[in-house]
Amino acid sequence: MVDPIFQSGNYQVARKLLDAAALRQEAIAANIANAETPGYRRLDVATDFAEQLKASVRTGDADRATELKPKLVEDTHARTVRPDGNTVEIEHELLAMNKNAAEYEFLTEVLSKNIKQLKLAITGRSV
């Protein structure tokens, strides 16, 4: 009875995006930690994840959306900023961290509202 609520398209997409935001936060933390490591290559969530998620939403393929998993890859667009080959720009990482935190907060709010609506439907109380 509750399963259809958690299988809705919006809920599944928000959940997948939240997974990607959590993984991106790990990548940003690793990037910042390795900002001084010679030869370190910047990590990020694979861009094809977002493209595949968009495509599954557009086609209405909910099964495909639930099977998608974000993964970390080397950022091929990052340019070498130091003579030792490191591709981490600390300013870029700090901006990415703030943007990711805002997205994560928004997505947690979306998911918690779904759960609050379910609780309201079950108990008849909003608190």
Secondary structure, 3 states (H helix, E strand, C coil): CCHHHHCCHHHHHHHHHHHHHHHHHHHHHHHHHCCCCCCCCCEEECHHHHHHHHHHHHHCCHHHHHHCCCCEEECCCCCCCCCCCCCCCHHHHHHHHHHHHHHHHHHHHHHHHHHHHHHHHHHCCCC
